[in-house]
Amino acid sequence: MTSRSKQNEFSGQRSTARSHLLRSVLLLVLVACLVAACGNDGSEKPLAKTISLPEDVLRDRSVLDVLREDTDGDDRKEWVVFYRFDRVNDTGPVAALIYDVVVDFDSDLPLVYPYKLRIP
């Protein structure tokens, strides 16, 4: 026969093991919930990390093409944007803009300047 103190000891060990198991399961459930909450299931549109010249900057213009070229010889590429104006049935004259990134010396931040190309 097992003494009463040994039975209490075994039941105490089982209780401790159950509480550890319960804590482990709860921790796993919590981690699973956090991972699910942080994950992207594809239903949300990811935030845009770039600017689209046709969609964000020149929304009212019919942009034909955007090229990246070093137009001023500073070894950095600018954006050359060709667009239509005075449109009638998607026809009309073509103009161009150059968007150049320069550093503002006062704030040490980059600024984007548009330069309109004039037709001679």
N, C-alpha and C positions, 0 to 999 in steps of 0.2 A: 504494500500500500504506500501511496505517496502521502507524505505529510501535508498538512494544510498550508504551511509556509512555502513549501515547494510549489504547490498549486498556485498560490498567489504570485509567486515569482514568475512562473511560466505565463500566467495570464497577463502580468505586467509587461513581460517581454513581447507578447503578441500584441498588446495594446500599443506599445511603442513602435513596433514594426508597422502596424496598421496606420498609425499617425504619420510615420515617415512616408509610407506608400501614398497616403492621401495627399500629403503636401507635395510630393513629386508629381502626382497626377494633376493637381491644381496648378502647379507651376507650368507644366507642359501645356495645359489648356490655355493659360494666360499668354504664354509665348505664342501659341498658335493663333490666338485672337489678335495679338499685336501684329504678327506677320501678315495676317489677312487684311487688317485695317490699313497697313502701310503699303501693301501691294497694289499695283494698278491692274485691274481686270480687263483693260482695253476699252471699257465703255466711256471713260473720261478722255477728253482730248488733251494730250500733253501740252504744256506751256511752250509757246514759241520762244526760241532762244536767239532767233535771228530776225532781222527786219527784211521784209520783202518790199523792194522799191515799187513794183507795180501795184501791190495790194495795200501796203501801209502808207506809202509816201505819195504816190501819184495815182490816187484812186480815180480821179476824174479824167484821166488821160488814157489814150489808147496806146499802151506801151508795146512797141514792136520788138525791141531787143535790149538786152543789158549785157555789156561787155566789161571785162576787167582788163584794163590796160594802164601802163605807166605813161600818162599823158604829159607829165611835167618834168620827167628825168630825175625824180628823187628816189628811185629804186623802190617805190611803193606803188601798188596798183590802185587806180581810181575806178569808179563805176562810170561808164559811158552809157547813157540811157537815150535811146531813140524812141520818139513818140509822135503820134499824129495829133494835130490841132485843127480847129475849124472843120471838124468831121461832118461829112454828109454821106450817109450810107457806107460807113467805114472807109471812106477815101478822104484825102485832104493832104495838106503839106506835112512834111516830116521835119521835126526839130530835134535838137540833141541837148542834153545837159551832162555836165561832168560833176560828180559828187566826189569831193576830195576830203580826206581826213587830215586835219592839222591839229597840233597840240596848242592849247591856249596856255601861254606862259604864266598868266596870273593864277589860274587854278590847277595847272598841270593835268588837265583833262582833255581827252580828244574831242574835237568838234567836227561836224560834217558840214562843209560848205558846198552849196550848189553854184556852179558856174554855167550860165547859158551860153551856148556857142552861137555866135552871130553869123548869119550868112552874108558873105561879102557882096 
